[in-house]
Amino acid sequence: MENKILEKAKVFYFMVVAVMMYYFLNEYIDIGLHVTYRHAFALVLFGSATLVFLYKPNIARGFSAFCDACVYSIPLLVTTVVSLFIWFMGTVDTGVISRGLSSSFIYANMLSFALGAGAMLYIFGKRGIWYNLVAILIANILMILTVIAQNGIAGFFSEFITLVVTFAGVTGDIIVQAEIHELAFCLGAYLIYMLYKPKKDIVYFILLGLSVFCFLAAFKRIAIIAIAVALFFGYLLKFIAKYNEKTAGRLVTFFSIIVIILLISYIAIIKMGAFELLEEAGINTSGRVEIYDAVDEFYEFSPGFLGNGIGFLTYQLNTFMSVGVASVHNDFLQHFIDLGFWGYIIWLTSMTLVRVWYFGRRGNVDGAIVTFILTLYLIIVSTTDNTMNYPLLTGVLAILMMGNSFTDNVCHTENKMFGHVSEVNREEDGDSLL
């Protein structure tokens, strides 16, 4: 009886912290540096899980969660090391270095949110994936209910229907208040995962329905396109894997390399003025031509371009330039300007191939496919939005990539360490939702 009470208290505590992490999107703590609430709550999740580990350690589960989080966060290591090299070669002052590092480690620290994801998996096992989704939905529904309370339920759903029917062509004053973009992108990743791996479970359908509703309330067209593309490749690779897993695994690697080549070419196309041609053809690029022209002086598409260091372009846009935006709304161009030609390629590799190989290790083709399609989703939405700077999306992608094969990895780790697998780590109900 006491154990059941403690378990329920543990679920309640971690869920409350997770909900607050997803609810407080704009608030921050001023400690000389501005630390966002969501960053602080991600660290609270990790710190709390660490205390639980110290009280009653599950070594295999803790080791797996921590290692997975570190490997997932390798792109952060790449941006840091490459930037330090650029700063050292350019002999920049410490103010530039401090500003660059703070942008990576204070505002959108990939490692913090990966560790927060690892904490949910350590505490709940594979069910941590679904507890995390419930936390997102609670936070998002609370925000929507606030909008409804202020404007009325009839007005909200009238504009919601119009938004969906017109494919976001018409957006009302009420529904725009419910456009929680960061949470929409998080739910988009979950929709990919849930539709790629459907379950015959009433809880699954409830969570799927609520996720679709909250996602549509924000209605990001680029995310819908990204979901469709990701699922196309997911279903294709799953079909091939059904008959030949080795071929499917090789195709995932091949597609990942193609993605890297395309993203390098994307920068070359921008540099050659492709967006200007689109404008001349009558296609509205939402002001991107002016933005790209404004930052054109900061980079060259050449192997000799070494970059300026992380945080450089954001600082230029916010301090010296009057283009009316705080970012280029193109994560790839931003990273190319900051990291340079070779740094950009290393960063792309760490974000694609490294993750695919790691989460698909030991012949885990399903893990490789899930990692690839989620990465593909992130890449597509990042071509028009600064989604790589959305720390909550970072955490969601981490928990899905890490959690997909978490039970198997823990069992393998424990067997390798101790020669056996404990009952608690077998997690016979690991595929259940809650």
Order of alpha helices (4+ residues) and beta strands (2+ residues): alpha-beta-beta-alpha-alpha-alpha-alpha-alpha-alpha-alpha-alpha-alpha-alpha-alpha-alpha-alpha-alpha-alpha-alpha-alpha-alpha-alpha-alpha
